[in-house]
Each structure stands twice: as C-alpha cells, then as structure tokens.
C-alpha cells in the first residue's frame, strides 16, 4: 500500500493508526496540508489519510488550505482512491462531500464512549476526544456514530470510492494527548488538565488494540488490500 498522509507540518504524528498501516504493509508519504500537491501529481496512491489539526475548517484564514484539501479529497474519490479522515480531517471531508462544520459551544475533551449503529466501523470505545468544532455530513453520507455534541463517524460511497471519517481520535497516544493538553489548544475549558492527562494514560493499555481493530476494519470497508 502507498498511503498519502495529510497533516500539519508541526504535528504529523499519526500514532496508532499510522503504526497499524505500516504493520499492514503501508508505505507512508507525508503531505503538508498548507502546501498540498494536487492529486494528479501524487504519482499513484492506494489511500489518502487526513489527520487532525488545531485549525478550524470553517475559519476564513484557512480558506486556501481547506479548499486545496477539499479538492484533493474529491479528486482522490473520483479517481477511485479511498479516503480516511480523523477529527479536522473528518470536518474537511464532510465539507468536501457537501456538508459543513462550525465552532461548538464547548470543546469536547477526554475519553468517552460513543453511540453507534455499527460496532465494527465505529466501536463505542471509549475514545479520546480533543476538538472544538462539530460537523454536519453531506446528503450522501451515512452517520454511524454520535455523541451528544454531534456526529462521531460517517461513511460515504457515492463519489467513486469509499470514505470513512471519525471525529474522535483512534490514533492518539497518551504522550501526544499530554502534549496537546500542555499546549492548551482551546484555552481554559474549565476541565482539569491533569485529569485529562490521567485519562489518556489510564486508557492507554487498551487504546492500541482498539485502534488496530478499527484500522483493520476500515481498510476492509475501503477495499484497501
């Protein structure tokens, strides 16, 4: 598998998900989402993975970057290349498929279970959360996971290839989550930073197994060998 991973230049850690893709034979090619290569110039790919970001897909100052990523998603799907998205990547994918995203009233942080209608492609978890935005998927997308704040997972197969996206973070390691907390992405949310880090390490023993199973299930759904 040749896999193009779209990420911020300052935060390219694909954690457990990328680790599993490599274990499954993936060759990882990193793409800076602020300087994206057009799909036609990628030189062939079997999967596009959109990682998270501290950006907001609806923020006008990132319009150029978001537009380029949307074009990449649409071109990949039209060419028959499946796309997988996580958190910000899910919000960009939702927009690419006719949906939208916006700033939530409150950040969703910590570890929590999600409500699901598909325990294979969206197990209930618990999963790590670290986002301040929510999304509404497009008209052809099917939501299979939710929390009380909004959609947590959707799938789509209407654009030439399949797509799957998760709002939660199956990839995140406790070390990365601790760094996110230390960097205070969302300012003062009223939650105890020490408790958020404690949750990350408490769930770590099971997190990799959950991520491995989810990644395997997603590859099967997407039809990636």
N, C-alpha and C positions, 0 to 999 in steps of 0.2 A: 504494500500500500504506500502510495505517495500522498502525504497529508499536508495541506497548507493551513497553518495556524495563524489566525489574525489576532493581534494583540497590541497593547500599548508598548512602546519601546521601553518604558520604565517598569513594566510589570508583565513579563512574558511567561510567568510560571503557570504551566498547565497542570501541575500537581498530579493527582492520582489518575485523572482521565488520560493525560498525555503519556504517563508512565504505562498505562494499560495498552494504549495504542501502539507504543513501541514494543511492548511484550508480544503483541499480536502481529508484529512484522512491519509496523509503520515506519516510514522514513519521513521525519518531520522537517518541513520547510517553513521558517518563520517569516511572517509578513508584518511590517509596521503599519498599523491602521491609519496613521496620519500621512503615509506615503505609499498608498496601495498600488500594486501592479495590477493592470487590467487583467481580467480572467484570460483573455486570448493570449496573453504573454506569459502565463504561468508555466508553460511547457509541459502540460499534462498533469492531472491530479485525480486522485480517487475519492478525496473527501476534503471539504472545507470546514474548519472548526473556528468559530468565533468565540473568543474568550471574553471575560468581563472587563470592566473599566470603571474608573471613578468619574468618567464623563457621563453626561446625560444625552440620550439620543434626540431629545426634543429641544436641547439648548441651541439657540441660533448661532452661538460662537463656534459650534462644531458642525455646522451645516455642510461644509465642504467635505469633511472627513466622513460624516454619516452618509452623505449622498454617494460617495465613492464606494463605501461598504455595501450599500443597498444595490448598487449596480453590479458589484461582484457577486452578491447572493443571487440576483436574478439571472445573471449570465451563467453562473455555475449550474443552477437548476435547469435552465433552458438547454444547456449542453448535456444534461443527464448526470451531472455530478451532485451527489447528496451533500446537504449542509447540516451541521450540528451547531447549536448556539447555547451559550451559558450566560445568564444574567443580562448584562448590557448587550451581549451577542443575541440573546433572545428578543430584546427590545428592538434592536436593529432588524432582525429577521421578521418580526411582526410588522414593522413598517414596510419592509420590502414586499411583503405578501398582502398589503392592503390594509393593515391595521395601524395602530398608533401607540404612543406612550406619553406619560406625563408624570409630574412630580407628585408623590404621595404626600398625604398629610403628615405621615410619620415614617421614619426608617424602619425596615424590618430586619432585625438583628437576632443573633443567637441561633440555637438549634431547636427545631420544631418538626413535628410530623405534618404531612400534607394530606389533604383529602384527595383520593384518587379513584378513577374508574378503570385504570389499567395498572395492575400491580407489577407488570413486567417492565414497561417503558417508563413508568412513574411510580416506583415503590413509595410507600408512605414515609420511609426514613426511620429516624429523624435526619434532617438535612441542615447543613449550615446556611444561614441567610446573612446577606450583607448588601443591602440595596436600599435606595431612597426613592426609586421610581417604580411605576407599575405600567403594564401594557394591556392593550386590547388587541387580540389577534385578528387577522383578516377574515373575510367571509368564507374562504375555503378551508380555513384551519379548524382543527378539532381539539378543543381543550380537554385534556385527560387528567389534569391535576390542578388543585386550587388550594389557597389558604384564605382566611377571612379578609386578607388585603387584596386578593386578586388572583389571576391565573398563575400557575406554577409550572405548567408543562403543556405544550401543544405539539401536534404533528400535522403535516400537510403533504399531500401527494398530487397536487393539481397543476404543478408547473414544470413537468418533465422529469423530475427526480424527487425523491422524498426528502423531507426536512423534519428535524426534531429539535426542540429547544426547551431548556429548563430555566426557570427564574432562580431557583436555588443553586447552591454551589457543590456539586458532587465532587469536584476536583480538589477542593481546598484542604490543605494540610494544616495541622494546628500551628505550625511555625508561620505559615503565610497568614492565617487568620489573626494571629497575635500581631503580626506586622501591620495588618490593616487596622486593627484596633489602636495600636500605638500611633499610627499616622492620623487617627481621628478623622476619617473621611467625611463624616457627617456632623462634626462639631459635637456639642453637648446634646445628647438624645435623652438624657435622664436615666440611662441604664448604666449599671456599674461596669466599667471596662474590665476590672479584674474578674468579674463573674462571667463575662463573655469569653475571656481567655480560658477560664476554668472549664467552661462548657466545651470549648474546642478540644482541649486535651482529654477531657472525660470521654468524649465520643470518638476519639482517635482510633482506639483498638478496632472498632467496627467500621470506621469510615472507609478504609481502603477496600474492604470486602464489598461493601455496598457499591462503591464507585466501580469496581471491577465488573460486578454483575450488571450494573446499569450500562456501562460502556459496551459490554458484550451484547446485551440486548439491543442497544441502539444500532450497533453495526449490523446485526441480523436484520433489523427493521429496515435500515437504509440500503441493504443489499450489498454491503462492502465485504469483500472476501477476507 
